Amino acid sequence: MSRQVVIGLEVHVQVASKSKLFCSCSTDYIGALPNTHVCPVCLGLPGALPVPNRAAVEAAVLTSFGLGCRVAGRTRFHRKNYFYPDLPKAYQISQFDLPIGRDGEMELPAEAGGRRIRIERLHLEEDAGKLVHGASDGRLAGSDFSLVDYNRGGVPLMEIVSQPDLTTPQEAREYVVRLRQLVRYLGVSDGDMENGSLRADANISLSHPDGSLGTKVEIKNLNSLRSLERALEYEILRQGRILDEGGAVVQETRHWDDGEGVTRSSREKEAAHDYRYFPDPDLPPLVVEDRRIEEIRMSLPELPWEKRRRFEQDWGLSPEDAAVLAERREVAEFFEACVARGGAPKSASLWVRMDLLRLSREEGVPLTSLPVLPDDVVALGELTESKELSATAAKAVLDRMVRDRCSLEEARKRTGIGGRLAGEALSALIRQVLEGQQEVLEEIRSGKDKKGAKLKFLQGLVMRAARGQADPQEVGTLLQDLVRGA
């Protein structure tokens, strides 16, 4: 019997709150001078009393509902005692036996197997500070000491703990991708792994050939999807080699060295009793009224995987198109607004996916910050459907709307793109182009254009001269007639 990989994840999500979990200090610490967003409360100075952040608590309740958890209206905070130099109080305020959410689940996408991963718990806790080492900061280059910045200390975190239901590094990656998508949809976090807003700790073991569970190893602070996948792949090989050689895997905490591509031992893995949890005496039980819990539950939006399924079933979009449109809430809602205003779903999908998302990337702003409304997308779709504008002309108008931040009609004026060129007006334009291409024309007439390359060249010149206002098929038909009849 082969060994089974067993993986559980603890994902830490920074809550999008303006203030810290137990004080009014700003959470906007990125780029700030060290130790400028601190106060006696988040530093744990004697006599300072913490007060829970209501917005952070409600974000945790909303996320619990998004994960299908049972939500507790009465919880409490504990002190988790351990010493790290970036933890100013020498304990962390967290939750132990009474988390906010319990017994949820996360469904993996169909392309990743579609399995349901059980969620054990979701609880709130405060973040630690940050150590700045000489090896990673040019300001300390050559030094043999580290400095500590407490600006991040006290920032609200949701810790989301899965059951050990994941079986491959790829599944673990997809689980985190879905979790990141969820918190972004709910607006409770930006989910930015690069800036540390979402971090994962992975617990991994290999079961024995008889099916009994192996020894669990924890890999800490995996701050990118690539690091998560690589670290798990390495650890599977490392533990497998140890077991193959008759050795025993040690229960420990390891860190991922991304440069070397290996995990390194950090310390022996603690058990819950090692942290000496006890209720924080400075904080009374946390009570959220049933009425408020129900209000939060009712505010839960349609989740991204639900939207994706509806886009496919109700509007006939492909799984790939539906996945792109449902990825971000603002994109999905913009697309839905286009359809609600009369746009054909597949046409609106094409405009949003191929053009608006491209312009959003080029401009470096969210799609909803572009000067384009759903009504504009519907209008462009109707103009191309009626052939008043070619697809090329419509795209040129859209690009000008964004570049000049102007209306659709103003963009048409500035690009010089009016109504569709057709009939005699188009024939006249083709004759004008042919007058300047007599040599090419003679080659076509003499039968030298066996593969039609010269004719395509002329068609390209006509389309350019028409500035996208002509239908390519009509241009091709008229051009052939005029070439033969000239």
Summary of the structure (lengths in Angstrom):
residues: 486
radius of gyration: 30.1
end to end distance: 80.3
largest distance: 98.1
contacts: 1519
relative contact order: 0.09
helix: 42%
strand: 19%
